Amino acid sequence: MDQACSSLACYDANHGHPIGGGKYWIDGFRLLAGDIRARCAGRRQIALAGEGCGEGWLPSLDLMLSLQVSKERYSNPKDGWQPIPFFQTVYHPYCILFGNYSSLTMPPYDDLWPAEFAPAEPLKLLDRKYSQQFLLEQARAFVWGQQPTVANFLPAQLRERPEETEFVMQLARLRSRALQYLQKGVFLRPPELEAPEATLPMSRLSIYAGQQGALTSFEGRYPMVLSGAWRAPDGNVAVALANIANEPITVPLVLPQKEYGMPRRGGIWRLGPSGHQPIGSFKGERVSVASSSHFGWSGRFGVHPLGCPRPQGTIRHPSHSSHSSHSSHNENCWSVAVPLAAREACLVEFGR
């Protein structure tokens, strides 16, 4: 529902509402949504989605459009802002968020648009140098719990840009198998990763026809692995990870037990493209993970002096010690080294 989450000041005295600002816009939308649901009651189940997201529309909408995962495409690269999953953190249990400007092409063109605004080559594939921008946008949406979305998709892209489209399909499949976390779960504070960064070329370009500016490019520093932590209704905790690099990366994953509400004992599983695999267990302050080269895992337990911001020691390689302990007055943490293949995502689950 276009313009659903808008509320503007109106000064027309003929509209029957107070002049200037007020809640009349939200009240009117609530009446509209209620009327639609009443007309469909008893015939079929419906879901209403709105453009944008806002607290005042939570009682009226089932889904909300959130495009901040693609901030680089529409905003000034020098504005000093970075997108964070603020709305997702607070309101995820009440509304499904979707949306992405993530596109592999130039904008389309509709004959109803003025000819002077038509792209020279509508839906032409963008340069491959922007591939990781596409992966970054999709990875943000995945670890933040959003419904997967692709802009300007054409079936030919499955053949012409297999790396990007396979990544999207991988994320969609993982999400469908982890809805207890990514849709029905509670968003926890994401773990701070010790992961590499890279300078990426970014395209700044509208996905819509009717644009008055051409494609512009800039560079920025971005992490190669993104993460989000989720607690399912049954109390299990999972960390969603997505590697957007073109090479394998192993990341040390540091988990604060108390903050995440971990049980005292349980199992550790990896949900990834190859399926759902048990990889270890934990009991109190001890973590045991598979040491075989098939998994490439290593794990340890530690108490970190600054509230678990970063792992201690070197745990990137499977041959390192499987667990250790340290003395400190701060919160207990687990450290698990997680291997990720190039352009791979997974969830690491902890629970009963």
Secondary structure, 3 states (H helix, E strand, C coil): CCCCCCCCCECCHHHCCCCECCCHHHHHHHHHHHHHHHHHCCCCCCCCEECCCCHHHCCCCCEEECCHHHHHHHCCCCCCCCCCCHHHHHHHHHCEEECCCCECECCCCCCCCCHHHCCCCCCCECCHHHHHHHHHHHHHHHHCCCECCCECCCCCHHHHCHHHHHHHHHHHHHHHCCHHHHCCCEEECCCCCCCCEEEEEEEECCCCCCCCCCCEEEEEEEECEEEEEEECCCCCEEEEEEECCCCCEEEEEEEEHHHHCCCCEEEEEEEECCEEEEEEEEECCEEEECCCCCCCCEEEEEECCCCCCCCCCCCCCCCCCCCCCCCCCCCEEEEEEEEECCCCEEEEEEEC
